[in-house]
């Protein structure tokens, strides 16, 4: 009913969550409206594939909204949804790495040479032609440089400089000590600086 | 904040500089140290490039696709068996709590049945005692009510009406008529309006 519809703009996330818990479908839609773009943007830049990012974002929201009763209002809703989104992305990336490569090489490799050839080379990610197209779509060199960072660095740098989250919230989202978050962000910036300097040359 | 001699800007200081709140001693160093200045400018350039990344949004039907898989709780509905089951098996903690409660209930039921089977004489004697006590309390209550009724000022008038058969018959007839009138009035009040009212004149 239109007359009973609350003015969403004036409500905090916690208040919208209370309405969702009371069974108001419009409150669920409001939470999606507020966070679909930032969560999708984070996941898109984590996995660098639009279709996959939409699937992961959908998985994130379905998980979060079906477990809305387990959300604790003393924490920020944004931290909660970003945490679920980031875990979903990291799980996916780990699964993908396990499916294709392991640090010690393929489990099916029978000789040391084969193991060496299939071992994961950290920091030497080769871009496929599809990745290159995606990078262009995303805006060029900086996107490609972010895409080559370790997933943990990527999460930190995106949350800090794209979503503008404070260090403390990033630590809460990623379940990491504050000092580690700062270190990751500084290292990520350093790696980006070196990557971009290399590209400029 | 003091600056150790010979020290260059740490990442934390560069963060402070980016946020525009670098301590004065460090700012003085930055003005003189070319290496730190280049580093700070390079970091600022990176941050500006990341912050300027284009906005990306999911497809327009994203919310509909999410909502198709979300179960919105109905606050007035009795929770379905599936929902309760899902909630019970949601986490290890909830499973442990549910198992403990079930174990407690089953344990107390088994204990109760066992005790009843081995103490039938005790149960019988308790039952007899309760029956006797209950009967006594009911009888005392009834007597109290009757004596209270007899002492009411209107009691003698009612008594004289019941004593005379003609008056009793008239009283009963009037009471029956009042009852039937009440039933009739109630039926009129509860009757649904006819369709003729809604479509009058069409």
Interface residues (C-beta under 8 A of the other chain):
Chain A: X20 X21 X22 X23 X24 X25 X28 X29 X32 X33 X36 X37 X40 X41 X44 X45 X53 X54 X57 X58 X61 X62 X65 X66 X67 X70 X138 X139 X142 X143 X146 X157 X158 X161 X162 X182 X186 X189 X192 X193 X196
Chain B: X11 X12 X14 X15 X42 X43 X46 X47 X49 X50 X51 X53 X54 X55 X56 X57 X58 X59 X62 X63 X65 X66 X67 X69 X70 X71 X72 X73 X74 X75 X90
